[in-house]
Amino acid sequence: MRVIACCKLVAEEQDISIKPDRSLDTTRATYKISPFDLNAIEAAVEAAAQVGDSTVEVLSVGGKVLENAKLRKDILSRGPDILHLVMDEKLDGALPYTTAHVLAAAATKIGFDLIICGDGSGDLYAQQTALLIGQRLRVPVVNAVSRIVSITNQQLVVERTLEDLVEVLEISLPAVLAVTGDINVPQIPAMKAILSAGKKPVSVMTMDELGLGNISTPVVISSVKAPEQTQRQRVIIEGDGEEQIATFIETLRSQLK
């Protein structure tokens, strides 16, 4: 069985600065594996272990950030057998439609039985990519998966924990899953895994090799801005007497109007 985990690299939150016009500046940001995709990689490794005679492969698309050897090693230290990359400057900041289009084409070229994605990405959290991959590949796709109950070469059983019930689904393979953060706790790679990660293969593909040189981008981001900050009033009320409490309540009321 071939299990593919899709992985996105996102900017470290603490490295993102806000410009005076409220736009986000990531020029000095370092990158990491999207937290939701850590769950996807762990789920792929666990699913493959249930079946046996399986390979776990990670697939990622993006621009120059994918050249980072440390991040490649971090991905491979978490259990996958091989890392596949689709690299192109046009994929920097790609939205779900484009990302899914490229991931589906790459997965078709690689071959797969099961594709596992995080429920969303650590930056946009659009929750669309897995659904769009399934649509393009014309295979079953289920999101919000909180547990893989069992898996064989032909089908798998999963659970979706919804607001007031737990849904159990039987899915024929090949299929696409989007897993939530509840599915597992990603393991911290041991030193042996980190050392061996450098010896694992990395495959690099281009858009032209996938026949996507002229891929359309029907959706573009016009702007991304931080929420407008409310000016602090800096009202300080000292003391705990009845008069101060009344002033405190009246101040709150005036701000809530």
C-alpha positions in Angstrom: 0.0 0.0 0.0 1.2 3.5 -0.8 0.1 6.1 1.7 0.8 9.8 0.9 0.7 12.5 3.5 0.4 16.1 2.1 2.5 18.7 3.9 2.6 22.5 3.8 5.4 24.7 5.1 4.2 27.8 6.9 5.8 30.8 8.5 6.5 30.8 12.3 3.8 32.9 13.9 6.3 34.8 16.1 8.3 35.9 13.1 5.4 37.6 11.3 5.3 41.3 11.8 2.5 43.8 11.1 3.1 46.8 8.9 1.4 50.2 9.6 -1.2 49.4 6.9 -2.0 46.2 8.8 -0.6 43.9 6.1 1.6 41.0 7.2 5.4 40.9 6.7 6.9 37.4 6.4 10.2 38.5 4.8 12.2 37.6 7.9 10.1 34.6 9.0 11.5 31.1 9.3 9.3 28.2 8.3 8.0 25.0 9.8 5.7 22.1 9.1 2.1 23.2 9.4 0.9 21.9 12.8 -2.1 20.2 11.2 0.1 18.4 8.7 2.2 16.9 11.6 -1.0 15.1 12.5 -1.4 14.0 8.9 2.2 12.6 8.7 1.7 10.7 12.0 -1.6 9.3 10.8 0.0 8.1 7.6 2.7 6.3 9.4 0.2 4.7 11.8 -2.1 3.6 9.0 0.8 2.0 7.0 1.9 0.1 10.1 -1.6 -1.4 10.4 -1.4 -2.9 6.9 2.2 -3.9 6.6 4.3 -4.0 3.3 3.5 -0.3 2.9 5.3 2.8 2.0 4.7 6.2 3.5 5.4 9.2 1.2 5.1 12.9 1.9 4.1 15.3 -0.9 4.6 19.0 -0.7 4.3 21.9 -3.2 5.8 25.4 -3.0 8.6 27.7 -3.9 12.1 28.2 -2.7 11.3 27.4 0.9 11.2 23.7 -0.1 15.0 24.0 -0.8 15.6 24.2 3.0 17.5 21.0 3.9 16.7 21.3 7.6 12.9 21.3 6.9 13.3 18.3 4.5 15.1 16.4 7.2 12.5 17.3 9.8 9.8 15.9 7.5 11.6 12.6 6.8 12.6 12.1 10.5 8.9 11.6 11.3 8.6 8.2 9.6 8.1 8.7 5.9 10.2 6.6 3.4 10.5 9.3 0.7 9.7 13.0 0.2 8.3 14.3 -3.1 8.4 18.0 -3.8 6.8 20.1 -6.6 8.8 23.3 -6.7 8.0 26.4 -8.7 8.0 30.1 -7.8 4.4 30.3 -9.0 3.4 28.0 -6.1 4.6 30.5 -3.4 1.4 31.4 -1.5 -0.7 29.3 -3.7 -4.4 29.0 -2.7 -6.3 25.7 -2.2 -7.6 25.5 -5.8 -4.1 25.6 -7.3 -2.5 23.6 -4.5 -5.0 20.8 -4.9 -4.6 20.8 -8.7 -0.9 20.3 -8.3 -1.1 17.8 -5.5 -3.6 15.7 -7.4 -1.4 15.6 -10.5 1.7 14.7 -8.5 -0.2 12.0 -6.6 -1.4 10.5 -9.9 2.2 10.4 -11.2 3.5 8.8 -8.0 0.6 6.4 -7.5 -1.4 6.1 -4.3 -3.9 4.1 -2.3 -4.6 6.6 0.4 -3.9 10.4 0.7 -4.0 12.0 4.1 -4.1 15.8 4.6 -4.4 18.0 7.7 -7.9 19.5 8.2 -6.5 22.9 7.3 -3.2 24.7 7.0 -1.5 26.7 9.7 -1.8 29.9 7.8 -5.1 30.2 5.8 -6.9 27.3 7.4 -9.3 27.3 4.4 -10.2 23.6 4.9 -10.6 23.1 1.1 -7.5 21.4 -0.2 -8.3 17.7 0.7 -11.9 18.1 -0.7 -10.6 19.6 -3.9 -8.0 16.8 -4.3 -10.7 14.1 -4.0 -12.8 16.0 -6.5 -10.0 16.1 -9.0 -9.0 12.5 -8.5 -12.6 11.4 -8.5 -12.2 9.2 -5.3 -14.0 9.2 -2.0 -13.0 12.1 0.3 -13.9 12.5 4.0 -12.9 15.5 6.2 -12.8 16.0 9.9 -11.6 12.4 10.6 -10.7 12.0 14.2 -9.7 8.4 14.2 -8.7 5.6 11.7 -10.4 2.6 13.3 -9.0 0.0 10.8 -7.5 -0.3 7.4 -6.9 -3.0 4.8 -5.7 -3.0 1.2 -9.3 -2.5 0.0 -11.0 -0.2 2.6 -10.7 1.6 5.8 -13.1 2.5 8.7 -12.9 6.0 10.2 -14.6 8.1 12.8 -15.7 11.7 12.6 -16.4 13.3 16.0 -19.2 15.8 15.3 -20.9 18.2 17.6 -23.4 15.8 19.1 -22.4 12.4 17.7 -19.6 10.2 16.5 -20.0 9.1 12.9 -18.4 5.8 11.7 -17.7 5.5 8.0 -16.5 2.6 5.7 -14.6 3.9 2.8 -13.3 2.1 -0.3 -9.8 2.7 -1.4 -8.3 4.7 -3.1 -9.5 7.7 -1.0 -8.5 11.0 0.5 -8.8 11.9 4.2 -8.5 15.2 6.1 -7.6 14.5 9.7 -8.2 16.7 12.7 -5.8 17.5 15.5 -7.6 15.0 17.7 -6.4 12.0 15.7 -3.0 11.7 17.4 -0.2 13.5 19.2 2.7 13.8 16.8 5.8 12.1 18.1 9.1 14.1 18.6 11.6 12.4 16.4 14.3 10.4 18.2 18.0 11.1 17.5 18.3 7.9 15.4 15.4 8.9 13.2 16.9 12.4 12.7 20.3 11.0 11.7 18.7 8.4 9.3 16.5 11.1 7.7 19.4 12.5 5.8 19.8 9.2 3.9 16.2 9.0 2.7 15.4 9.9 -0.9 14.0 13.3 -2.0 12.2 13.5 -5.4 11.8 16.9 -7.0 9.3 17.5 -9.8 8.4 20.6 -11.8 5.1 22.0 -13.0 6.1 21.3 -16.6 6.9 17.6 -15.8 3.3 17.4 -14.5 1.9 19.0 -17.5 0.8 22.1 -15.5 3.0 24.8 -17.1 -0.1 26.9 -17.9 -2.2 26.1 -14.8 -5.0 28.6 -14.2 -5.5 30.6 -11.0 -9.2 31.5 -10.8 -8.9 32.7 -7.3 -6.3 35.3 -6.0 -5.9 37.0 -2.7 -6.5 40.7 -2.9 -5.2 41.4 0.6 -4.5 39.9 4.0 -4.6 42.2 6.9 -4.4 42.0 10.7 -7.6 43.0 12.6 -7.9 46.6 13.4 -6.7 47.3 16.9 -9.0 49.1 19.3 -7.3 52.1 21.0 -6.8 51.3 24.7 -8.6 53.7 27.1 -6.1 53.2 29.9 -8.7 53.9 32.6 -7.3 53.1 36.0 -9.7 52.8 39.0 -7.9 52.5 42.3 -9.5 51.1 45.5 -12.3 48.5 46.1 -14.9 50.7 47.8 -18.5 51.0 46.7 -17.8 54.2 44.9 -14.9 52.7 42.9 -17.0 49.6 42.0 -19.8 51.9 40.8 -17.3 53.8 38.7 -15.9 50.6 37.3 -19.4 49.3 36.3 -20.3 52.6 34.7 -17.1 52.7 32.7 -17.8 49.2 31.4 -21.4 50.1 30.5 -20.2 53.2 28.6 -17.7 51.1 26.5 -20.3 48.4 25.6 -22.8 50.9 24.2 
